[in-house]
Amino acid sequence: MTVIVRDVRAEDAEGFARVRRAAVPFMLVTAEQLAFDWAHAHPDGHVRPLVAVTEDGLIIGTAQVRIAHDAPEPGIGSVNVYVDPAHQGRGAGTPLLRAAEEHLAEQGARTLYSWVLDTPEDRAWAERRGYAPSRSAHFLRLDLTTAELPPLQEPPAGVELLPAEDFAADPRPIFELDAVTTADEPSDVGASLDDYAHWRETTWNHPLHDRALTTVAVVDGVPAAFSAAQTDGLGRYNSGMTGTAPAFRGRGLAKLAKNASLHRARAAGCTEAFTSNDAGNEPMLAINKWFGYEIGAVEVRHVRTIG
């Protein structure tokens, strides 16, 4: 059966989301979120989402393609290919990857990164195409209908636990906290947040961002730690980022914020909680184990040099 690879269209958002949920059920994705991301993609990212479509119009594969414009090192591209498990072996993955690589090369990429599920089949597929494994990351899941969450604790003197929506009038302090914690997040590529207007437009106002469940630990009036929450309206909750500013580390503030956010999520009707951690991020892995999260899947970042 012929498979056609083409650029995504507005009407493809639901099919794109369906494939992503089927391929990686530990990630939150909705058609609304995808349409938002495509419309608000940074021009320097040269974002080009692709789909693999059968002759009868069914989307069976997708590719996320972008230049890492926010990385300290230039010339880095990323391509993540997902094929619906029900349609693997029909020749969707290879042409998606080829089209993505050609686009990234045209935009000046010399190093390509791709996340690959840690299965013998997926890793072999990537390695046959010139990608070598590097670091790994864990998808974690917590059943909020049965989990025994740690009891809510009274914050120490001088500490408040506030929902992010309390900063709606001026979210810049949250941006600054996000930027300082992102700066030392484990990564092969690295990233720096320095564009407040873009962050406000694409992160603060993102359709998945739940300001009522995102929780900020404020010390003597200063945002010190936070646990960012995402929800998809389907009972699924994701910790997008949990971090503490360097000056406030070692005080258990991230645990306090995340625990409060999880309790709020369950009270709001969420039934599943997800998060992901770099395999080398031992502090966050320990925190998530303390909450009762279990590993649902492992991804391995693969890298290829081109040009």
C-alpha positions as CSV (number, residue, x, y, z in Angstrom):
1,M,0.0,0.0,0.0
2,T,1.3,3.4,-1.0
3,V,2.2,5.8,1.9
4,I,2.4,9.5,1.1
5,V,4.6,11.8,3.3
6,R,3.5,15.5,3.3
7,D,3.4,18.6,5.4
8,V,0.7,18.7,8.0
9,R,-2.6,20.5,7.4
10,A,-4.9,22.2,9.9
11,E,-7.4,19.4,9.6
12,D,-4.7,16.8,10.5
13,A,-4.5,17.8,14.1
14,E,-6.8,15.1,15.4
15,G,-5.2,12.4,13.4
16,F,-1.7,13.6,14.4
17,A,-2.8,13.5,18.1
18,R,-4.3,10.0,17.7
19,V,-1.0,8.6,16.4
20,R,1.0,10.3,19.1
21,R,-1.3,8.9,21.9
22,A,-1.2,5.4,20.4
23,A,2.6,5.4,20.0
24,V,3.5,7.0,23.4
25,P,0.5,6.9,25.7
26,F,2.5,8.5,28.5
27,M,2.5,11.9,26.8
28,L,-0.4,14.4,26.9
29,V,-1.4,15.5,23.4
30,T,-4.6,17.0,22.0
31,A,-5.6,18.4,18.6
32,E,-6.1,21.9,20.2
33,Q,-2.6,21.8,21.7
34,L,-1.0,20.7,18.3
35,A,-2.8,23.5,16.4
36,F,-1.7,26.0,19.0
37,D,1.9,24.7,18.8
38,W,2.0,24.9,15.0
39,A,0.5,28.4,15.0
40,H,3.0,29.7,17.6
41,A,6.2,28.0,16.6
42,H,9.2,30.2,16.8
43,P,10.4,31.2,13.3
44,D,14.0,30.4,14.1
45,G,12.9,26.8,14.9
46,H,12.0,26.1,11.3
47,V,9.3,23.7,12.6
48,R,7.9,21.4,10.0
49,P,5.4,18.7,11.2
50,L,5.0,15.9,8.8
51,V,2.5,13.1,8.4
52,A,2.5,9.8,6.6
53,V,-0.9,9.1,5.0
54,T,-2.4,6.1,3.3
55,E,-4.1,6.3,-0.1
56,D,-7.5,6.5,1.7
57,G,-6.4,9.5,3.8
58,L,-5.6,7.8,7.1
59,I,-2.7,9.3,9.1
60,I,-0.5,6.4,10.3
61,G,2.7,8.2,11.1
62,T,3.9,11.6,12.2
63,A,7.2,13.5,12.6
64,Q,8.1,16.4,14.9
65,V,10.9,18.4,13.2
66,R,12.7,21.5,14.4
67,I,15.9,23.3,14.8
68,A,17.0,23.8,18.4
69,H,17.2,27.5,18.1
70,D,17.3,28.0,21.9
71,A,20.3,25.7,22.3
72,P,23.7,27.3,23.1
73,E,25.3,25.4,20.3
74,P,24.1,26.1,16.7
75,G,23.4,23.5,14.0
76,I,21.3,21.1,16.2
77,G,18.1,19.6,14.8
78,S,15.6,17.3,16.3
79,V,13.3,14.7,14.7
80,N,11.0,12.4,16.5
81,V,9.1,9.9,14.4
82,Y,6.0,8.1,15.7
83,V,4.1,5.4,13.8
84,D,0.7,4.1,15.0
85,P,1.5,0.6,16.4
86,A,-1.5,-0.8,14.5
87,H,0.2,0.2,11.2
88,Q,3.8,-0.5,11.8
89,G,5.6,-2.3,8.9
90,R,3.8,-0.4,6.2
91,G,6.7,1.8,5.3
92,A,5.7,5.0,7.1
93,G,8.8,5.6,9.3
94,T,11.6,5.7,6.8
95,P,10.2,8.3,4.4
96,L,9.1,10.4,7.3
97,L,12.7,10.4,8.7
98,R,14.2,11.0,5.2
99,A,12.0,14.1,4.6
100,A,12.7,15.4,8.1
101,E,16.5,15.0,7.7
102,E,16.5,16.8,4.3
103,H,14.6,19.7,5.8
104,L,16.9,20.0,8.8
105,A,20.0,19.8,6.6
106,E,18.6,22.6,4.4
107,Q,18.3,24.7,7.6
108,G,21.9,24.2,8.5
109,A,21.6,21.3,11.0
110,R,24.7,19.2,11.4
111,T,23.8,17.2,14.5
112,L,20.4,15.4,14.7
113,Y,18.8,14.2,17.9
114,S,15.9,11.7,18.1
115,W,14.1,10.1,21.0
116,V,13.5,6.4,20.5
117,L,11.6,4.0,22.6
118,D,13.9,1.6,24.4
119,T,12.8,-1.6,22.7
120,P,15.1,-3.8,20.6
121,E,13.0,-3.1,17.5
122,D,13.0,0.6,17.8
123,R,16.7,0.9,18.7
124,A,17.7,-1.3,15.8
125,W,15.6,0.8,13.5
126,A,17.3,4.0,14.5
127,E,20.8,2.4,14.5
128,R,20.4,1.1,11.0
129,R,19.8,4.7,9.9
130,G,23.0,6.0,11.4
131,Y,21.8,7.1,14.9
132,A,23.8,6.2,18.0
133,P,22.3,5.9,21.5
134,S,23.2,8.5,24.1
135,R,21.3,9.3,27.3
136,S,18.0,7.8,28.4
137,A,14.8,9.1,30.1
138,H,11.9,7.5,31.9
139,F,8.2,8.0,31.4
140,L,6.6,7.7,34.9
141,R,2.9,7.0,35.7
142,L,0.9,7.3,38.9
143,D,-2.7,6.1,39.3
144,L,-4.4,8.9,41.1
145,T,-7.5,6.7,41.8
146,T,-5.6,4.3,44.0
147,A,-2.3,6.1,45.0
148,E,-1.7,6.9,48.6
149,L,-0.3,10.4,48.2
150,P,1.8,11.7,51.0
151,P,-0.3,13.8,53.4
152,L,-0.4,17.5,52.8
153,Q,2.1,19.3,55.1
154,E,1.9,22.7,56.7
155,P,4.6,24.8,54.9
156,P,7.4,26.1,57.0
157,A,7.3,29.7,58.4
158,G,7.7,32.2,55.6
159,V,6.6,29.7,52.9
160,E,3.4,29.9,50.9
161,L,2.1,27.4,48.3
162,L,0.2,29.4,45.7
163,P,-1.5,28.4,42.4
164,A,0.1,29.9,39.4
165,E,-3.1,31.7,38.6
166,D,-2.3,34.0,41.5
167,F,0.4,35.5,39.2
168,A,-1.9,36.0,36.2
169,A,-1.5,39.8,36.4
170,D,2.3,39.5,36.1
171,P,3.8,36.1,35.5
172,R,7.3,37.4,34.9
173,P,8.5,36.0,38.3
174,I,7.4,32.5,37.2
175,F,9.2,33.0,33.9
176,E,12.4,33.9,35.8
177,L,12.0,30.8,38.0
178,D,11.4,28.6,35.0
179,A,14.5,30.1,33.2
180,V,16.9,29.5,36.1
181,T,15.7,25.9,36.7
182,T,15.7,25.1,33.0
183,A,19.3,26.3,32.7
184,D,20.7,23.3,34.6
185,E,18.2,20.7,33.5
186,P,20.0,17.5,32.3
187,S,20.1,17.5,28.5
188,D,22.3,16.7,25.5
189,V,21.3,19.9,23.8
190,G,20.7,22.4,26.6
191,A,18.3,25.4,26.4
192,S,18.1,28.9,27.7
193,L,14.9,30.9,28.3
194,D,15.5,34.5,27.5
195,D,12.4,35.7,25.6
196,Y,9.7,36.6,28.1
197,A,7.2,37.6,25.4
198,H,7.5,34.3,23.6
199,W,7.4,32.3,26.9
200,R,4.3,34.1,28.0
201,E,2.6,33.4,24.6
202,T,3.7,29.8,24.2
203,T,4.1,28.4,27.7
204,W,2.0,30.5,30.1
205,N,-0.9,30.6,27.6
206,H,-0.5,27.1,26.3
207,P,-3.7,25.1,26.1
208,L,-2.4,22.3,28.3
209,H,-1.0,24.6,31.0
210,D,-3.2,24.3,34.1
211,R,-2.6,27.5,36.2
212,A,-5.0,26.3,38.9
213,L,-3.0,23.1,39.4
214,T,0.5,24.5,38.8
215,T,1.8,25.2,42.3
216,V,4.5,27.7,43.3
217,A,6.4,27.7,46.6
218,V,6.9,31.3,47.6
219,V,9.5,32.1,50.3
220,D,9.2,35.5,52.0
221,G,7.4,36.8,48.9
222,V,9.9,35.3,46.4
223,P,8.9,32.4,44.0
224,A,11.5,29.8,44.9
225,A,10.2,26.5,43.6
226,F,7.3,25.3,41.4
227,S,5.6,22.2,39.9
228,A,4.1,23.0,36.5
229,A,0.9,21.1,35.7
230,Q,-0.6,20.2,32.4
231,T,-4.1,18.7,31.9
232,D,-5.8,17.5,28.7
233,G,-9.5,17.5,29.8
234,L,-9.5,13.7,29.7
235,G,-8.6,13.1,33.3
236,R,-4.9,13.0,32.6
237,Y,-2.4,15.2,34.4
238,N,1.3,15.8,33.7
239,S,4.1,17.4,35.6
240,G,5.7,19.5,32.9
241,M,8.5,20.8,35.0
242,T,9.4,20.7,38.7
243,G,12.3,22.8,39.9
244,T,13.8,24.9,42.6
245,A,16.0,28.1,42.2
246,P,19.6,27.3,43.2
247,A,19.5,29.6,46.2
248,F,16.6,27.7,47.8
249,R,17.6,24.1,47.1
250,G,17.9,21.5,49.9
251,R,14.8,22.7,51.7
252,G,12.2,20.3,50.3
253,L,10.3,23.0,48.5
254,A,9.9,21.0,45.2
255,K,8.3,18.2,47.2
256,L,5.9,20.5,48.9
257,A,4.9,22.1,45.6
258,K,4.5,18.8,43.7
259,N,2.5,17.2,46.6
260,A,0.1,20.1,46.7
261,S,-0.3,20.0,42.9
262,L,-1.0,16.3,43.0
263,H,-3.6,16.6,45.7
264,R,-5.3,19.5,43.8
265,A,-5.2,17.4,40.6
266,R,-7.0,14.5,42.3
267,A,-9.6,16.8,43.8
268,A,-10.2,18.2,40.4
269,G,-11.0,14.8,39.0
270,C,-7.7,13.8,37.4
271,T,-7.3,10.0,37.4
272,E,-3.7,9.5,35.9
273,A,-0.6,11.5,36.6
274,F,2.4,11.4,34.3
275,T,5.9,12.8,34.3
276,S,9.3,12.1,32.7
277,N,12.8,12.3,34.1
278,D,16.3,12.1,32.6
279,A,17.9,8.9,33.9
280,G,20.7,10.9,35.4
281,N,18.4,13.3,37.3
282,E,18.6,11.3,40.5
283,P,17.0,14.0,42.8
284,M,13.8,14.1,40.8
285,L,13.7,10.4,40.3
286,A,13.9,10.0,44.1
287,I,11.1,12.5,44.6
288,N,8.9,10.7,42.1
289,K,9.6,7.3,43.6
290,W,8.6,8.8,47.0
291,F,5.3,9.8,45.5
292,G,4.7,6.3,44.1
293,Y,5.3,6.9,40.4
294,E,6.3,3.8,38.5
295,I,8.3,3.6,35.2
296,G,5.9,3.0,32.3
297,A,8.5,3.2,29.5
298,V,12.0,4.3,28.7
299,E,13.2,6.4,25.8
300,V,16.8,6.7,24.6
301,R,18.1,9.8,22.9
302,H,19.9,8.9,19.7
303,V,22.3,11.2,17.7
304,R,23.5,11.4,14.2
305,T,26.0,13.7,12.6
306,I,25.3,14.8,9.0
307,G,27.0,17.0,6.5
